[in-house]
Amino acid sequence: MPIHSQPTPIFQATRVVNRARWAGSVYANFRRDDVLRIVKAVAEVGEETARYYADWAVEETGFGNADHKELKNRLCSEGIYEYYKDHDFTRHRVDHKRKVIEIPRPAGVVFALTPSTNPVCSVFFKALLALMTRNAIVISPHPAARECCSDAAHKIAEAAENAGAPDGVVQVVENPTLEVINGIMSSDGIDVILATGGTPMVRAAYSSGNPALGVGPGNCPAYVDKTADIELAAKCIANSKAFDNSVLCTNESAVIAHKDISSDLVIALKKEGCYLCTDEERDRLSEVLFPEGKFDATVIGQSAEWIAERARIRVPQNTRVLLVNLERIGDDYVLSREKLCPVLGFYEVAGRDAAMKSCNAMTRKMGSGHSAAIHCKDPQMILRFGTELAVLRTPVNAPCSTGASGFDTNLAPTMTVGTGFFGRSSVADNVGPHHLVQWSKIAFSKESEIDMNEYELIESQPTPKVRYPDEVIDYSFADGFDSQTSGLHSHGNNALTGEDLRAEIHKIILEEIRSLHLVRETRY
């Protein structure tokens, strides 16, 4: 009798993907009222556990603000549900005038990579997007936030299944090593990758061979015009930069201030908890943030007081943001780059033309396609700003962090900001559920006489409730997984080959599902 070794992480991950494929094939047939019930149950769990996971995320990652993470968890659970609950991603649409019927087609299995900066809120957000569109989702948390994200994923998976979702519709990669992640990303079992994180990870997703929705880096300028409400602008900018210690990629990297209001703006920013560094303090701070010209990841999401202490800067108690005068704007000047911490550049310009030149310089490379804020009352200048900059979202008189991400504006709320062609991304919008569903179109001849009302009355089939046949499939016969061939090892001359084994599993599953009267054949 063969001796079986412990299944490898890649084998376990493959089992997760296979289970997700089954769940997705069943969930694709669910009706709208059942989908909404499942989505609402998950959103409620996110709302109820928002504080619990906020504290856990700060403790595990070592950065961020628990109060702000709690708010993000709420916005990405109940907030997402409320925003999209009246959108229909499940029923066919009939266009009588064009004689076209559109049928929603879920992607299938979504592989979601979540960042350490916005860990649990991204789990809630991406799971809800998948569930709204009748997709299964496999979540791969950042290793620095693995425990809190894994627990959150299990919690919402339980809520979904208790509300009637197929077993395995939400799953998590328990050991997200580089080998496992790359293996899943390139797997034939994945239909689309939803990538949020660093540039190398997003590029890996695009080069995986599977469709991917990824984002580019931000470097958001905030221009304060001579017509701006200075007090309001200072409040928006300080609150935005201090929010969760600046871990959102939509946070302001630098203020570009018109000379006519520059001095007043500095005074207003100080009232909002910003400390203006001297030139000497700025230089020490630059060395702390960018040793040898590269951003030090250990300062991500740390408080202004923590960073000031490392730079040997004495600041008043309750300082929220460190403000530094910039000598210039450019890729070669590190303090004008993206800073995922509460350090804010300040650059005075002579006029509007100079402001546009400076904002363009900031977004030309690192922040292309991302976001830029403007504080202004002149419609012509606001329109010019939005037209000339190579960014795809421009909050006006609002915080950039929560404005560009849709939580303080009427943009679609998101934790995944597309940067479009400007930023070499496949998506230009704030990513939402509509990016995870496609619509098949049935088109009748222009000349045909047809009663389209007949198609309005057709009801979808009743929602099936099926459990994954674990009692039938025993994975213990496999003692390993070959990451190169993605096949199961055989055991001796009498063992089935990898192809025969998968065929046998396929046969067993089909027999089990047919016995449960599921009309649609599963995809394995």
C-alpha angles and dihedrals in degrees: 000000000000120000112233121215124211112284112259122241090252092052090050091048090051089053088052091052092048091050090049090052090055093046092048093051090054097040092052088074097053119121124239098255091052092047091051091050091053093045092048092050091053092046091051092053089050090051094047094049098039096111095039093057093039090060092043093050093052091047094048100041097035096226145076134050118287094210091054093043089053089054091049090050090053094045090050095049117031091014093056091046093052093047096051104027093102094048113099115217096157111055128070118253125223120207105195096186096050094035091231130137118201120203121196114235118190118221092238113225120019119201107206122196112197127198130232091233095062101019115154096024087058090051090053093043098049094041091053092048090053095045094048089058096042096252129139115233135207112198122207110191124205108263090239090060099030100123100049093041094047091050092048091049091052090048095054091041089057091048092050094049093046087054091054105273119142116268110268098021088129117038139161135214103237096196107035099188120162091252092052094046093049090047093053094043091056095041120121086224092070119082102184137003120220103200125190118165143060124356096254092054093048091049090050089054091052092049094047095093092244126099110270137191107206139163136222130228122276132226102172122194121201112208116202109199127206088252095054127120094248098200092049092045092051092049093049094047096046094045091047095048092046094046108119087342092293100295094138112097088223093066120119113266096187141000115232105202128194109235093236092066102022098105093045090049092054090052091049092048091052089054088055094057102273120139117210109219123217117240090259092050089047091056092050090047090051090056091051094048099038111027108184089358097297125109113253107231092204090075094056110123095357120139123262090246092052092051092045091054091053090051092047092244120146110218133177117266114272094025105164103183136026110221118204130187110234119222092206143335119254147111090259093055105078099201090063090059129092113294118190091199135071096277112118127193120222122202127175119212131194096231148330097294090053090047092055091048091051095046091048090051090054095050099035095094118001100029102037113148094003125099144304129180130215130196107200144122098209111099092201093054092045091053092046091051093052093044102047101041119084093232130110102215129042118183110205119211089343138101110279095215096058096021099059090043090055101246096108097029135044093260114118109280111246148157091205116066115195118215099194126200091332090061097033092251129139093226130052101185136077096274115249141157092285088070091063098054132061128199122229111210128217109197126191126206115276088233097049122110106221135156104232090186089078089067093050090063098053111110125209119246120270114276112262120226110208133163121217107258097242090149089063101042116065112186094182092093090076117080097188150353128241107223091195099054099024088226137124120253117242125228115226132313095306096052123102117253119247092261094045091048093052090047090053091050089048091053093049093049093049091050091049094049094045089052088057091053096244106163099201117073114235122243115235 
